[in-house]
Structures are given as C-alpha cells and as structure tokens.
Amino acid sequence: MQIPHILRDDHVSISFEFFPPKVERGWNRLFETISELVPLHPSYVSVTYGAGGSTRENTHDLVVRVQRETGIPVVAHLTCVSATEAEIRETLDRYTRNGIRHILALRGDIPDGTLEEDAWPADGFRHAVDLVAFIKQHYPHMGVGVAAFPEGHPQSPNCLREMDHLRAKIDAGADWVVTQLFFDNRHFYDFCEKCAFYNINVPVIPGIMPITSRLNMHRMADLAGGTRIPASLLKAVWRAETNDFVRNVGIHWAAEQVRDLIDNGVAGIHFYTLNHSRASLDICRTMGLKSFLNVPSVVTAEEGLTVEA
Ligand SMILES: Cc1cc2nc3c(=O)[nH]c(=O)nc-3n(C[C@H](O)[C@H](O)[C@H](O)COP(=O)(O)OP(=O)(O)OC[C@H]3O[C@@H](n4cnc5c(N)ncnc54)[C@H](O)[C@@H]3O)c2cc1C
C-alpha cells in the first residue's frame, strides 16, 4: 500500500525516522529502539541517507533489514547531491529487488570538504524535483515523498519561489510531503494554507522533534537552520535547573504540539527520533491515547543526554 493510502485511514498515523549508525554497537541499540517503538504501530518508518559511500551502504542495509524484520513499510531517503545517474539507478534497482517501495527524494546538502563541481556531476540531478521525475519515469512502482520547510529553506531566494519549487515536485509526481521540524504550529498551518492555495493536495506530514537537552537544542538549531525557537520555549529551557527538567520542558512542548496538530486534523505525525525511543514514547503517553497506554516503560539513564553522531 502506498503512503498516501496508509495516511488516508481514519486514525492518525505516526511514523519514526532513524539514521544508520556508524558503529556496530549503535546497530544493536537501534534495533532495541525499533522494537520499543513497534508497539505504537507506526504506519511506516524512514531511514536517512548520507552523502558518503559507507553511509549510503548502511542506509541500504538498514532499510532492507528493518522492513524484513519488522514488516513495517520503510521509506528510504535518497539524495542526489554528489551522485551520478548510474549510482542513483543502482540504488533504486537494489531497493526494487529487495521489495522497497517508498523513497523520500531529496537534494541533500554538499558534504563538508566536497568541491562545488563534484557536488553536481554532469550526469547527475541538480534539484530534488529532477530526482522525483527520474524515479517516477523509471521506477513507477515507487511511491515518492519530498521534503518541505514551513519556515522556509535557508537557500530559497524567497517564499514565493520556494512554493513554486515545491509545486514543481508535486507536478513531477511526488505523492506526499514531510516537513522540517518546527516548534510553532502556526508556521505549519500557514504552510498548509499556502499548499492549498498552490493546489498541493497530497498529504503534508508535520515533522516533530522534541528538545531533550540543551546540547540537543543547539544541534537542532544548527541542523534545522531556518527553524525558530519561540521565546517562551527558550525561556523555559533556560529556567530548567537540570537536564531532566529540560527534557520535561521539551516533551511537554512537543506533546502539546502533537495534540494541537491532531485536533487540527493532520493525517500523521512524523517523529525525528535520533535513534532513541524514549522521547517519542513519552510524547505518545502524555497524549493519553488508548493505544499508547500499554507500551512498557523503557527509560534508560543516559538516553536523551547523548546524541550519536
Ligand atoms: C523531512 C526531511 C528529511 C531529510 N532527510 C535527509 C537525508 O536523509 N539526508 C540528507 O542528506 N539530507 C536530508 N534532509 C535535508 C535536505 O536534503 C536539505 O535540507 C536540502 O538542502 C534540501 O533538500 P530538498 O530535497 O528540499 O531540495 P530541493 O527541493 O532541491 O530544494 C533545495 C533548494 O533549492 C531550491 N530549488 C528547488 N528547485 C529549484 C529549481 N528548479 N531552481 C532553483 N532553485 C530550486 C529550493 O527552493 C531550496 O531552496 C532532509 C530534510 C527534511 C525536511
């Protein structure tokens, strides 16, 4: 079943994003995390894709393994930066052979130390829209999602051009949209209104990531450049006396965001997990939804304080 069909079911879908660990120990821990999240019945999970060679292999292996071991549909992220058409084809062929049917088509960012001319090979793809069109033409069995940025992508010349570029990705065949994380739902609602105005009628899934420590807040600010942290959240984080209290602030804030999003009829919630289960479990429990209440507690001492690179 394709993601938009899964999302059109009458319940609110939840999904989780993971990244491929770099070390063996991280893989074991990740599979524990996944098994802790499975009882929440995610509609799908997604796996990020890095620019380097071994990272790409790890994404492929993780995608295939998660789908095989859990039976949960997996969305494989795929970026086109620094990749030739032949490399993209090879990746898509392998996914096809392994029964993967969902791709999040992204441009990606130029990796540190990569020259501009190497980032865009002559026979590669310049923008995500080109990758979407390529997949839809040559791999019509693949469902394709794309990224969007409710508060604007840092490299967009202006918000009107950015909406044109998103519209182009939908015209090229994208089936759904997942957003960058945000802390103020008003940005998401405004973005959804713009999508409706631009006749973008595919599901738009909000991406949620709670602050779990001050360190993680700084990393999020780096990673999600355009995302604003509301003053009231920032003040609450700085008022919190211990890292546990910071965590409580972050979970409370994210749970309120999720409650409000569900009240406003979103089709799904996509959690950026950083390969940890605890925050997503706490948010779901805090919301008090019946199906979330039977999930056992899995709190570990160091979780939420460490972010694996
Ligand atoms: C949900 C989500 C998941 C992500 N997963 C990953 C991941 O797994 N791996 C990873 O490396 N990165 C990932 N990223 C980061 C993403 O790759 C970067 O933010 C990247 O800069 C933008 O990707 P995009 O697909 O939106 O690119 P695009 O849609 O190509 O847009 C990038 C910029 O180019 C502009 N643009 C688009 N089309 C055109 C055009 N035709 N002409 C001129 N300008 C144009 C856009 O307005 C925007 O400013 C993710 C981001 C999100 C929101």
PDBQT file of the ligand as one rigid body, heavy atoms in Angstrom, charges set to zero:
ROOT
HETATM    1  C1  LIG A 401      11.995  15.501   6.077  1.00  0.00    +0.000 C 
HETATM    2  C2  LIG A 401      13.435  15.732   5.707  1.00  0.00    +0.000 A 
HETATM    3  C3  LIG A 401      14.302  14.663   5.548  1.00  0.00    +0.000 A 
HETATM    4  C4  LIG A 401      15.634  14.853   5.188  1.00  0.00    +0.000 A 
HETATM    5  N1  LIG A 401      16.467  13.760   5.052  1.00  0.00    +0.000 NA
HETATM    6  C5  LIG A 401      17.732  13.937   4.651  1.00  0.00    +0.000 A 
HETATM    7  C6  LIG A 401      18.610  12.821   4.432  1.00  0.00    +0.000 A 
HETATM    8  O1  LIG A 401      18.224  11.669   4.656  1.00  0.00    +0.000 OA
HETATM    9  N2  LIG A 401      19.874  13.064   4.011  1.00  0.00    +0.000 N 
HETATM   10  C7  LIG A 401      20.330  14.330   3.748  1.00  0.00    +0.000 A 
HETATM   11  O2  LIG A 401      21.490  14.494   3.333  1.00  0.00    +0.000 OA
HETATM   12  N3  LIG A 401      19.528  15.414   3.924  1.00  0.00    +0.000 NA
HETATM   13  C8  LIG A 401      18.252  15.243   4.365  1.00  0.00    +0.000 A 
HETATM   14  N4  LIG A 401      17.430  16.337   4.547  1.00  0.00    +0.000 N 
HETATM   15  C9  LIG A 401      17.989  17.688   4.321  1.00  0.00    +0.000 C 
HETATM   16  C10 LIG A 401      17.786  18.163   2.857  1.00  0.00    +0.000 C 
HETATM   17  O3  LIG A 401      18.454  17.313   1.958  1.00  0.00    +0.000 OA
HETATM   18  C11 LIG A 401      18.348  19.575   2.768  1.00  0.00    +0.000 C 
HETATM   19  O4  LIG A 401      17.610  20.437   3.592  1.00  0.00    +0.000 OA
HETATM   20  C12 LIG A 401      18.448  20.165   1.369  1.00  0.00    +0.000 C 
HETATM   21  O5  LIG A 401      19.104  21.431   1.473  1.00  0.00    +0.000 OA
HETATM   22  C13 LIG A 401      17.109  20.440   0.714  1.00  0.00    +0.000 C 
HETATM   23  O6  LIG A 401      16.605  19.300   0.179  1.00  0.00    +0.000 OA
HETATM   24  P1  LIG A 401      15.282  19.339  -0.750  1.00  0.00    +0.000 P 
HETATM   25  O7  LIG A 401      15.009  17.943  -1.104  1.00  0.00    +0.000 OA
HETATM   26  O8  LIG A 401      14.213  20.151  -0.135  1.00  0.00    +0.000 OA
HETATM   27  O9  LIG A 401      15.887  20.115  -2.032  1.00  0.00    +0.000 OA
HETATM   28  P2  LIG A 401      15.214  20.920  -3.221  1.00  0.00    +0.000 P 
HETATM   29  O10 LIG A 401      13.768  20.657  -3.345  1.00  0.00    +0.000 OA
HETATM   30  O11 LIG A 401      16.068  20.673  -4.401  1.00  0.00    +0.000 OA
HETATM   31  O12 LIG A 401      15.384  22.432  -2.719  1.00  0.00    +0.000 OA
HETATM   32  C14 LIG A 401      16.651  22.910  -2.271  1.00  0.00    +0.000 C 
HETATM   33  C15 LIG A 401      16.722  24.413  -2.517  1.00  0.00    +0.000 C 
HETATM   34  O13 LIG A 401      16.752  24.659  -3.919  1.00  0.00    +0.000 OA
HETATM   35  C16 LIG A 401      15.635  25.443  -4.313  1.00  0.00    +0.000 C 
HETATM   36  N5  LIG A 401      15.167  24.891  -5.592  1.00  0.00    +0.000 N 
HETATM   37  C17 LIG A 401      14.441  23.756  -5.766  1.00  0.00    +0.000 A 
HETATM   38  N6  LIG A 401      14.210  23.561  -7.083  1.00  0.00    +0.000 NA
HETATM   39  C18 LIG A 401      14.814  24.571  -7.740  1.00  0.00    +0.000 A 
HETATM   40  C19 LIG A 401      14.956  24.922  -9.115  1.00  0.00    +0.000 A 
HETATM   41  N7  LIG A 401      14.402  24.185 -10.088  1.00  0.00    +0.000 N 
HETATM   42  N8  LIG A 401      15.654  26.050  -9.435  1.00  0.00    +0.000 NA
HETATM   43  C20 LIG A 401      16.223  26.805  -8.479  1.00  0.00    +0.000 A 
HETATM   44  N9  LIG A 401      16.117  26.520  -7.138  1.00  0.00    +0.000 NA
HETATM   45  C21 LIG A 401      15.440  25.410  -6.794  1.00  0.00    +0.000 A 
HETATM   46  C22 LIG A 401      14.617  25.305  -3.193  1.00  0.00    +0.000 C 
HETATM   47  O14 LIG A 401      13.766  26.443  -3.107  1.00  0.00    +0.000 OA
HETATM   48  C23 LIG A 401      15.513  25.170  -1.980  1.00  0.00    +0.000 C 
HETATM   49  O15 LIG A 401      15.959  26.425  -1.542  1.00  0.00    +0.000 OA
HETATM   50  C24 LIG A 401      16.109  16.177   4.955  1.00  0.00    +0.000 A 
HETATM   51  C25 LIG A 401      15.236  17.276   5.119  1.00  0.00    +0.000 A 
HETATM   52  C26 LIG A 401      13.918  17.062   5.501  1.00  0.00    +0.000 A 
HETATM   53  C27 LIG A 401      12.993  18.239   5.675  1.00  0.00    +0.000 C 
ENDROOT
TORSDOF 0
